[in-house]
Amino acid sequence: MTKSRIKIVEKILSENDHMAKANRQRIDAANTYSINVMASPGAGKTSFILATIHALLDDKIKIGVIEGDTAPVTIDSDKVSDAGVPAVQINTGGECHLDALMVGNALDQMPIKSLDLLMVENVGNLICPAAFKLGTHSNILISSIPEGDDKPYKYPNIYRGLDVLIINKIDLLPYLEFDMDYFKQGVEILNPGLKTFTVSCKTGEGLDDWLSWLKAKIPSTQS
Amino acid sequence: MHELSVTESVLDIACKYAEEAQAKKVTDIYLVIGKLSSIVDDSVQFYWDFISKNTICENSKLHFERIPATLLCTECDQQYTLENDLMPCPNCGSAKVRVLSGDEFNLDSIEIQR
């Protein structure tokens, strides 16, 4: 019996990366812009998505939402459906993140061709979603003031893969100890020049800048 | 914990290459993991022992090579290694840095018997 070493050097999550590419092709073919919204539980993912929906519906932008949840509850997708946009719920069965295969399956149920914007709400978690590409155009993290200013230092990976950072619940800043300079220094080390919007989904502060940025990305709004 | 998904991916890749090489058995799996990639070695080994049963990789051993995180300051060109905490350039204090290594998350090689 002979023993031998076989060199492979393949990214462990390469299969997920391939599926993410396939998702991107489908989304691009539909001329739709897509975002992956990540955050810890309670940072305001659903409020942020709802605020975005309400603002963009006035502009006649057609939106769909894929909702990832670890438990078979439809609280979030019900809220989205109530807002009048199609929602597909993914129940991950306890898994801590969405992966490209799950999103691909959800796309089968989504009228993607008629959409201008697809928002994917990932599972509330700052660790696992960072490792799995979904095929969306932008990775967005919502970090909220009550979570504390040390989050970039504690969860570096999620900050490194971001295209946009939303700092939410800015209305709570006067009541909490949150050192914005310390927070931003951590972000800068991990992701220099990261596009950042400071907002409050409760008061609406700062949302206009985010919405202008987003609208400029949606192909069908360009003349 | 996404170690289960990661471990399943390792098994898929290892089995694919082992079959291509017409291996009878896989004895060792060599993984290269950067310090910036979050993965718990013990947890991967735990799942591995379960999911590799009745595959060509059954009873194989996982080896983890850890690559340190090296950063380069783009202001003063200082190169430094992250020990534990995320920190700005120790030379000039700038936060404008670039990651040189530590991102790795690869199945590097496998040892097989023919």
Interface residues (C-beta under 8 A of the other chain):
Chain A: M1 T2 K3 S4 R5 I6 K7 I8 V9 E10 K11 I12 L13 S14 E15 N16 E95 C96 H97 D99 I127 C128 A130 A131 F132 P152 Y153 P156 N157 R160 Q185 G186 E188 I189 L190 P192
Chain B: M1 H2 S5 V6 S9 V10 D12 I13 A14 Y17 A18 A21 A23 K24 T27 L31 L36 S37 S38 L71 T74 D85 L86 M87 P88 A95 K96 V97 R98 V99 F105 N106 L107 D108 S109 I110 E111 I112 Q113 R114
